[in-house]
Amino acid sequence: MGENDRTALLRYLVARYEDLVRRLASRMDSSIEAADVLQDAYLRIGQAETIPAIHDPQAYIIRISANIAADRRRARSRQRLEDVEVARLLEIADDTPGPAARVESQNELALLDAALRQLPTRRRAIFLAARVEELTHRQIADRMGVSVRTVANEIRQALDHCARSLEKAAP
């Protein structure tokens, strides 16, 4: 079938639209669904690369519409969750920390902040450059005008001090 036949088929669909909707509605849940399916059929016919030889335009349109409706039913059935699946989803644990865990984290942060304030200025600056800014030891050494070994020692001493401070505060 050529482009003229496609146009003739689309014209047939438009001219017989109400009758086609009634015929499809008897096979589907509602006339609204039938109208939606028929509109999709119109689009499918309009976008098809080729149209086969058609002897009965009504039967062809009904067949395309039935295929579209079947595709929709399959898609809906894949989207539905069974009761068991919903129950499983409701059993998934909530990983967000509760109020007690948040308070504990805030307390630990306050203790860590106090420990960092106790560090000498250069040691604190080196530690924060490594842990917060994520600079390499070489970058920190260049910035601070010290050796890479000094940077490593200062970071180790800062970590040791923070760990001791947190241990002392632990109940």
Secondary structure in CASP SS format (residue, H / E / C, confidence):
PFRMAT SS
TARGET T0000
AUTHOR 0000-0000-0000
METHOD secondary structure of the structure
MODEL  1
M C 1.00
G C 1.00
E H 1.00
N H 1.00
D H 1.00
R H 1.00
T H 1.00
A H 1.00
L H 1.00
L H 1.00
R H 1.00
Y H 1.00
L H 1.00
V H 1.00
A H 1.00
R C 1.00
Y H 1.00
E H 1.00
D H 1.00
L H 1.00
V H 1.00
R H 1.00
R H 1.00
L H 1.00
A H 1.00
S C 1.00
R C 1.00
M C 1.00
D C 1.00
S C 1.00
S H 1.00
I H 1.00
E H 1.00
A H 1.00
A H 1.00
D H 1.00
V H 1.00
L H 1.00
Q H 1.00
D H 1.00
A H 1.00
Y H 1.00
L H 1.00
R H 1.00
I H 1.00
G H 1.00
Q H 1.00
A C 1.00
E C 1.00
T C 1.00
I C 1.00
P C 1.00
A C 1.00
I C 1.00
H C 1.00
D C 1.00
P H 1.00
Q H 1.00
A H 1.00
Y H 1.00
I H 1.00
I H 1.00
R H 1.00
I H 1.00
S H 1.00
A H 1.00
N H 1.00
I H 1.00
A H 1.00
A H 1.00
D H 1.00
R H 1.00
R H 1.00
R H 1.00
A H 1.00
R H 1.00
S H 1.00
R H 1.00
Q H 1.00
R C 1.00
L C 1.00
E C 1.00
D H 1.00
V H 1.00
E H 1.00
V H 1.00
A H 1.00
R H 1.00
L H 1.00
L H 1.00
E C 1.00
I C 1.00
A C 1.00
D C 1.00
D C 1.00
T C 1.00
P C 1.00
G C 1.00
P H 1.00
A H 1.00
A H 1.00
R H 1.00
V H 1.00
E H 1.00
S H 1.00
Q H 1.00
N H 1.00
E H 1.00
L H 1.00
A H 1.00
L H 1.00
L H 1.00
D H 1.00
A H 1.00
A H 1.00
L H 1.00
R H 1.00
Q H 1.00
L C 1.00
P C 1.00
T H 1.00
R H 1.00
R H 1.00
R H 1.00
A H 1.00
I H 1.00
F H 1.00
L H 1.00
A H 1.00
A H 1.00
R H 1.00
V C 1.00
E C 1.00
E C 1.00
L C 1.00
T C 1.00
H H 1.00
R H 1.00
Q H 1.00
I H 1.00
A H 1.00
D H 1.00
R H 1.00
M H 1.00
G C 1.00
V C 1.00
S C 1.00
V H 1.00
R H 1.00
T H 1.00
V H 1.00
A H 1.00
N H 1.00
E H 1.00
I H 1.00
R H 1.00
Q H 1.00
A H 1.00
L H 1.00
D H 1.00
H H 1.00
C H 1.00
A H 1.00
R H 1.00
S H 1.00
L H 1.00
E H 1.00
K H 1.00
A H 1.00
A C 1.00
P C 1.00
END
